[in-house]
């Protein structure tokens, strides 16, 4: 069995690409969660200001 260097490089690039895509999706989901938490905090502050 002979290892073709081109195949190895292509496989590595493909794996790196998949890892990057997963990381970008993870960061995007994390950012969306943070923005919803911030909106809730802003709404709570608005409610307290309006009540007083």
The first five atom37 places (N, CA, C, CB, O) and aatype in JSON, in Angstrom:
{
  "aatype": [20, 20, 20, 20, 20, 20, 20, 20, 20, 20, 20, 20, 20, 20, 20, 20, 20, 20, 20, 20, 20, 20, 20, 20, 20, 20, 20, 20, 20, 20, 20, 20, 20, 20, 20, 20, 20, 20, 20, 20, 20, 20, 20, 20, 20, 20, 20, 20, 20, 20, 20, 20],
  "atom_mask": [
    [1, 1, 1, 1, 1],
    [1, 1, 1, 1, 1],
    [1, 1, 1, 1, 1],
    [1, 1, 1, 1, 1],
    [1, 1, 1, 1, 1],
    [1, 1, 1, 1, 1],
    [1, 1, 1, 1, 1],
    [1, 1, 1, 1, 1],
    [1, 1, 1, 1, 1],
    [1, 1, 1, 1, 1],
    [1, 1, 1, 1, 1],
    [1, 1, 1, 1, 1],
    [1, 1, 1, 1, 1],
    [1, 1, 1, 1, 1],
    [1, 1, 1, 1, 1],
    [1, 1, 1, 1, 1],
    [1, 1, 1, 1, 1],
    [1, 1, 1, 1, 1],
    [1, 1, 1, 1, 1],
    [1, 1, 1, 1, 1],
    [1, 1, 1, 1, 1],
    [1, 1, 1, 1, 1],
    [1, 1, 1, 1, 1],
    [1, 1, 1, 1, 1],
    [1, 1, 1, 1, 1],
    [1, 1, 1, 1, 1],
    [1, 1, 1, 1, 1],
    [1, 1, 1, 1, 1],
    [1, 1, 1, 1, 1],
    [1, 1, 1, 1, 1],
    [1, 1, 1, 1, 1],
    [1, 1, 1, 1, 1],
    [1, 1, 1, 1, 1],
    [1, 1, 1, 1, 1],
    [1, 1, 1, 1, 1],
    [1, 1, 1, 1, 1],
    [1, 1, 1, 1, 1],
    [1, 1, 1, 1, 1],
    [1, 1, 1, 1, 1],
    [1, 1, 1, 1, 1],
    [1, 1, 1, 1, 1],
    [1, 1, 1, 1, 1],
    [1, 1, 1, 1, 1],
    [1, 1, 1, 1, 1],
    [1, 1, 1, 1, 1],
    [1, 1, 1, 1, 1],
    [1, 1, 1, 1, 1],
    [1, 1, 1, 1, 1],
    [1, 1, 1, 1, 1],
    [1, 1, 1, 1, 1],
    [1, 1, 1, 1, 1],
    [1, 1, 1, 1, 1]
  ],
  "atom_positions": [
    [[0.85, -1.19, 0.0], [0.0, 0.0, 0.0], [0.89, 1.25, 0.0], [-0.96, 0.0, 1.23], [1.7, 1.45, 0.9]],
    [[0.71, 2.06, -1.02], [1.51, 3.29, -1.11], [0.65, 4.49, -0.77], [2.11, 3.45, -2.52], [-0.51, 4.59, -1.17]],
    [[1.25, 5.4, 0.0], [0.53, 6.62, 0.38], [0.82, 7.71, -0.64], [0.94, 7.09, 1.81], [1.98, 8.02, -0.92]],
    [[-0.24, 8.27, -1.19], [-0.1, 9.36, -2.13], [-0.12, 10.68, -1.36], [-1.22, 9.33, -3.22], [-1.07, 10.94, -0.62]],
    [[0.91, 11.49, -1.52], [1.02, 12.73, -0.75], [-0.13, 13.68, -1.06], [2.35, 13.41, -1.05], [-0.63, 14.37, -0.17]],
    [[-0.56, 13.72, -2.31], [-1.68, 14.59, -2.68], [-2.95, 14.19, -1.95], [-1.93, 14.54, -4.2], [-3.7, 15.06, -1.49]],
    [[-3.2, 12.91, -1.83], [-4.39, 12.43, -1.11], [-4.33, 12.83, 0.36], [-4.53, 10.9, -1.25], [-5.34, 13.25, 0.93]],
    [[-3.16, 12.7, 0.97], [-3.0, 13.05, 2.38], [-3.26, 14.53, 2.59], [-1.58, 12.68, 2.87], [-3.98, 14.91, 3.51]],
    [[-2.69, 15.37, 1.74], [-2.87, 16.82, 1.86], [-4.34, 17.19, 1.65], [-1.97, 17.58, 0.85], [-4.88, 18.01, 2.38]],
    [[-4.97, 16.59, 0.65], [-6.38, 16.88, 0.37], [-7.26, 16.48, 1.56], [-6.84, 16.14, -0.9], [-8.18, 17.21, 1.92]],
    [[-6.97, 15.33, 2.15], [-7.75, 14.87, 3.31], [-7.57, 15.82, 4.49], [-7.34, 13.44, 3.71], [-8.54, 16.15, 5.17]],
    [[-6.33, 16.25, 4.74], [-6.07, 17.18, 5.84], [-6.8, 18.5, 5.63], [-4.58, 17.43, 5.99], [-7.41, 19.03, 6.56]],
    [[-6.75, 19.03, 4.4], [-7.45, 20.28, 4.1], [-8.94, 20.11, 4.31], [-7.16, 20.75, 2.66], [-9.59, 20.99, 4.86]],
    [[-9.48, 18.97, 3.89], [-10.91, 18.69, 4.05], [-11.29, 18.64, 5.52], [-11.29, 17.37, 3.35], [-12.31, 19.21, 5.93]],
    [[-10.48, 17.96, 6.34], [-10.76, 17.86, 7.77], [-10.68, 19.22, 8.44], [-9.78, 16.88, 8.44], [-11.52, 19.55, 9.29]],
    [[-9.69, 20.02, 8.08], [-9.55, 21.36, 8.65], [-10.77, 22.2, 8.28], [-8.25, 22.05, 8.16], [-11.28, 22.95, 9.11]],
    [[-11.24, 22.07, 7.03], [-12.42, 22.81, 6.58], [-13.64, 22.44, 7.41], [-12.68, 22.55, 5.09], [-14.4, 23.31, 7.81]],
    [[-13.83, 21.14, 7.67], [-14.98, 20.69, 8.47], [-14.89, 21.25, 9.88], [-15.05, 19.13, 8.51], [-15.9, 21.72, 10.43]],
    [[-13.7, 21.22, 10.48], [-13.53, 21.75, 11.84], [-13.84, 23.24, 11.88], [-12.09, 21.5, 12.35], [-14.48, 23.72, 12.82]],
    [[-13.41, 23.97, 10.85], [-13.69, 25.41, 10.8], [-15.19, 25.67, 10.69], [-12.96, 26.06, 9.62], [-15.71, 26.57, 11.36]],
    [[-15.88, 24.91, 9.87], [-17.32, 25.1, 9.71], [-18.03, 24.83, 11.03], [-17.87, 24.16, 8.6], [-18.91, 25.6, 11.42]],
    [[-17.66, 23.75, 11.72], [-18.28, 23.43, 13.01], [-18.0, 24.54, 14.02], [-17.77, 22.07, 13.55], [-18.89, 24.93, 14.78]],
    [[-16.77, 25.07, 14.03], [-16.41, 26.14, 14.97], [-17.22, 27.4, 14.68], [-14.9, 26.45, 14.89], [-17.69, 28.06, 15.6]],
    [[-17.38, 27.74, 13.4], [-18.15, 28.94, 13.04], [-19.61, 28.79, 13.47], [-18.07, 29.2, 11.51], [-20.2, 29.73, 13.99]],
    [[-20.18, 27.61, 13.25], [-21.58, 27.37, 13.65], [-21.7, 27.49, 15.17], [-22.05, 25.96, 13.17], [-22.65, 28.09, 15.67]],
    [[-20.75, 26.9, 15.9], [-20.77, 26.95, 17.37], [-20.71, 28.39, 17.87], [-19.6, 26.13, 17.96], [-21.45, 28.77, 18.77]],
    [[-19.81, 29.19, 17.28], [-19.65, 30.59, 17.69], [-20.92, 31.37, 17.37], [-18.43, 31.23, 16.98], [-21.34, 32.23, 18.15]],
    [[-21.54, 31.08, 16.22], [-22.77, 31.78, 15.84], [-23.89, 31.48, 16.83], [-23.2, 31.39, 14.4], [-24.62, 32.38, 17.24]],
    [[-24.03, 30.21, 17.22], [-25.08, 29.82, 18.17], [-24.82, 30.5, 19.52], [-25.13, 28.28, 18.34], [-25.75, 30.98, 20.17]],
    [[-23.55, 30.52, 19.95], [-23.2, 31.16, 21.21], [-23.54, 32.64, 21.17], [-21.7, 30.96, 21.52], [-24.07, 33.18, 22.14]],
    [[-23.25, 33.3, 20.05], [-23.55, 34.72, 19.9], [-25.04, 34.98, 19.95], [-22.98, 35.24, 18.6], [-25.47, 35.97, 20.54]],
    [[-25.84, 34.12, 19.33], [-27.29, 34.29, 19.36], [-27.82, 34.16, 20.79], [-27.98, 33.27, 18.44], [-28.69, 34.92, 21.2]],
    [[-27.29, 33.2, 21.53], [-27.72, 33.01, 22.92], [-27.39, 34.24, 23.75], [-27.06, 31.76, 23.54], [-28.22, 34.69, 24.55]],
    [[-26.2, 34.79, 23.57], [-25.79, 35.98, 24.33], [-26.68, 37.16, 24.0], [-24.32, 36.32, 24.04], [-27.04, 37.94, 24.89]],
    [[-27.05, 37.32, 22.72], [-27.87, 38.46, 22.34], [-29.27, 38.34, 22.95], [-27.97, 38.58, 20.81], [-29.87, 39.35, 23.31]],
    [[-29.79, 37.11, 23.06], [-31.13, 36.97, 23.67], [-31.05, 37.27, 25.16], [-31.68, 35.53, 23.43], [-31.99, 37.85, 25.72]],
    [[-29.96, 36.89, 25.81], [-29.8, 37.22, 27.24], [-29.72, 38.73, 27.43], [-28.53, 36.54, 27.83], [-30.32, 39.26, 28.36]],
    [[-29.0, 39.41, 26.55], [-28.89, 40.86, 26.64], [-30.25, 41.52, 26.44], [-27.87, 41.39, 25.62], [-30.58, 42.48, 27.13]],
    [[-31.02, 41.01, 25.5], [-32.36, 41.57, 25.27], [-33.23, 41.41, 26.52], [-33.03, 40.88, 24.06], [-33.97, 42.32, 26.88]],
    [[-33.14, 40.25, 27.17], [-33.92, 40.03, 28.39], [-33.5, 41.02, 29.48], [-33.74, 38.58, 28.9], [-34.35, 41.57, 30.17]],
    [[-32.19, 41.24, 29.62], [-31.71, 42.2, 30.62], [-32.21, 43.6, 30.31], [-30.17, 42.19, 30.69], [-32.64, 44.33, 31.21]],
    [[-32.15, 43.99, 29.03], [-32.62, 45.32, 28.65], [-34.11, 45.46, 28.94], [-32.33, 45.6, 27.15], [-34.56, 46.49, 29.44]],
    [[-34.88, 44.42, 28.62], [-36.32, 44.46, 28.88], [-36.61, 44.58, 30.38], [-36.99, 43.2, 28.32], [-37.51, 45.32, 30.78]],
    [[-35.85, 43.85, 31.21], [-36.05, 43.94, 32.65], [-35.75, 45.35, 33.15], [-35.17, 42.92, 33.39], [-36.49, 45.88, 33.99]],
    [[-34.67, 45.95, 32.65], [-34.33, 47.32, 33.07], [-35.41, 48.29, 32.64], [-32.97, 47.74, 32.48], [-35.77, 49.2, 33.39]],
    [[-35.92, 48.11, 31.42], [-37.0, 48.99, 30.94], [-38.24, 48.85, 31.81], [-37.35, 48.67, 29.48], [-38.88, 49.84, 32.15]],
    [[-38.56, 47.61, 32.17], [-39.73, 47.38, 33.03], [-39.59, 48.1, 34.36], [-39.95, 45.88, 33.26], [-40.53, 48.73, 34.82]],
    [[-38.41, 48.0, 34.98], [-38.21, 48.64, 36.28], [-38.28, 50.15, 36.15], [-36.86, 48.22, 36.89], [-38.8, 50.83, 37.04]],
    [[-37.77, 50.7, 35.05], [-37.83, 52.15, 34.85], [-39.27, 52.59, 34.64], [-36.96, 52.58, 33.64], [-39.69, 53.61, 35.18]],
    [[-40.04, 51.82, 33.87], [-41.42, 52.18, 33.6], [-42.3, 52.05, 34.84], [-41.98, 51.32, 32.47], [-43.23, 52.83, 35.03]],
    [[-42.0, 51.07, 35.7], [-42.81, 50.86, 36.91], [-42.61, 51.97, 37.92], [-42.48, 49.53, 37.55], [-43.55, 52.36, 38.61]],
    [[-41.39, 52.49, 38.03], [-41.11, 53.51, 39.04], [-41.59, 54.89, 38.63], [-39.62, 53.56, 39.33], [-41.43, 55.85, 39.38]]
  ]
}
